């Protein structure tokens, strides 16, 4: 059974938070490959990156499943989910 829109929004917010963590670490440590990172910094960044990729993949799969089950355009479902997740005050 496909996820509800509310569940998809929650999943998207989790993926966005995971991405923000990766960005925060890059801002703190410097860009990958252009500065010297300690082993601990690399391990921390890698774990955050993996969490982001996993969360993003899960929400993308769930959006595809929802769109298929509902007979909706996948790109529209994704746009609606991202809008609701990132701009909750603008919901109609």
Phi and psi in degrees as a GROMACS rama.xvg file:
@    title "Ramachandran Plot"
@    xaxis  label "Phi"
@    yaxis  label "Psi"
@TYPE xy
-71.413  156.151  UNK-2
-72.3694  152.313  UNK-3
-75.6556  164.835  UNK-4
-58.7776  -41.3081  UNK-5
-60.7623  -41.0431  UNK-6
-66.6275  -39.0085  UNK-7
-63.8594  -40.395  UNK-8
-62.7504  -43.6373  UNK-9
-61.4119  -43.3363  UNK-10
-63.3926  -41.063  UNK-11
-64.8101  -41.5416  UNK-12
-61.8124  -39.4814  UNK-13
-63.7613  -41.9739  UNK-14
-64.7448  -41.0609  UNK-15
-64.2047  -39.7109  UNK-16
-65.6342  -39.8261  UNK-17
-64.1999  -39.9787  UNK-18
-65.1337  -41.0012  UNK-19
-61.1105  -35.872  UNK-20
-64.3459  -43.3676  UNK-21
-61.1935  -45.1625  UNK-22
-63.3443  -39.443  UNK-23
-63.7467  -43.1794  UNK-24
-64.769  -39.983  UNK-25
-65.0794  -37.5589  UNK-26
-65.5964  -37.8942  UNK-27
-74.4923  -42.5294  UNK-28
-91.6162  -22.0464  UNK-29
99.7379  164.438  UNK-30
-65.6462  147.129  UNK-31
-64.5579  140.882  UNK-32
79.4415  -7.28702  UNK-33
-116.137  -1.94121  UNK-34
-144.536  164.361  UNK-35
-82.9187  119.355  UNK-36
-107.606  148.007  UNK-37
-75.1692  164.787  UNK-38
-59.0632  -39.652  UNK-39
-64.0151  -42.6567  UNK-40
-63.0779  -43.5184  UNK-41
-62.9417  -43.2089  UNK-42
-64.0038  -42.0719  UNK-43
-64.1819  -46.4729  UNK-44
-63.4588  -43.7787  UNK-45
-61.3644  -41.7015  UNK-46
-64.1564  -42.0682  UNK-47
-65.3531  -41.4649  UNK-48
-62.6246  -45.0095  UNK-49
-61.9322  -40.6143  UNK-50
-62.7784  -40.7763  UNK-51
-65.3724  -48.3364  UNK-52
-60.6078  -41.5553  UNK-53
-63.6926  -48.4236  UNK-54
-63.6899  -41.5605  UNK-55
-64.8614  -41.5205  UNK-56
-63.8466  -40.9378  UNK-57
-64.2411  -43.2518  UNK-58
-68.7003  -36.8764  UNK-59
-64.3611  -43.2932  UNK-60
-62.4015  -42.2631  UNK-61
-66.7885  -36.7746  UNK-62
-64.0572  -44.1154  UNK-63
-61.0123  -44.8589  UNK-64
-62.5212  -43.8315  UNK-65
-62.7041  -46.805  UNK-66
-61.5882  -43.1904  UNK-67
-62.4418  -47.3533  UNK-68
-64.0574  -35.425  UNK-69
-89.0314  -7.07018  UNK-70
67.0992  32.4507  UNK-71
-106.292  160.355  UNK-72
-70.8497  126.158  UNK-73
-58.8695  -43.3799  UNK-74
-63.5409  -32.3248  UNK-75
-72.8801  -40.2207  UNK-76
-60.6002  -46.1138  UNK-77
-60.6068  -44.4422  UNK-78
-62.0842  -43.0112  UNK-79
-63.6506  -42.1127  UNK-80
-65.0964  -46.5217  UNK-81
-64.5932  -39.3684  UNK-82
-63.0465  -46.5526  UNK-83
-65.5326  -36.3075  UNK-84
-72.8678  -38.2207  UNK-85
-97.8303  -20.5507  UNK-86
-137.341  63.0885  UNK-87
-62.079  -24.9631  UNK-88
-74.3496  -15.3323  UNK-89
-96.1886  6.40619  UNK-90
-64.2625  141.567  UNK-91
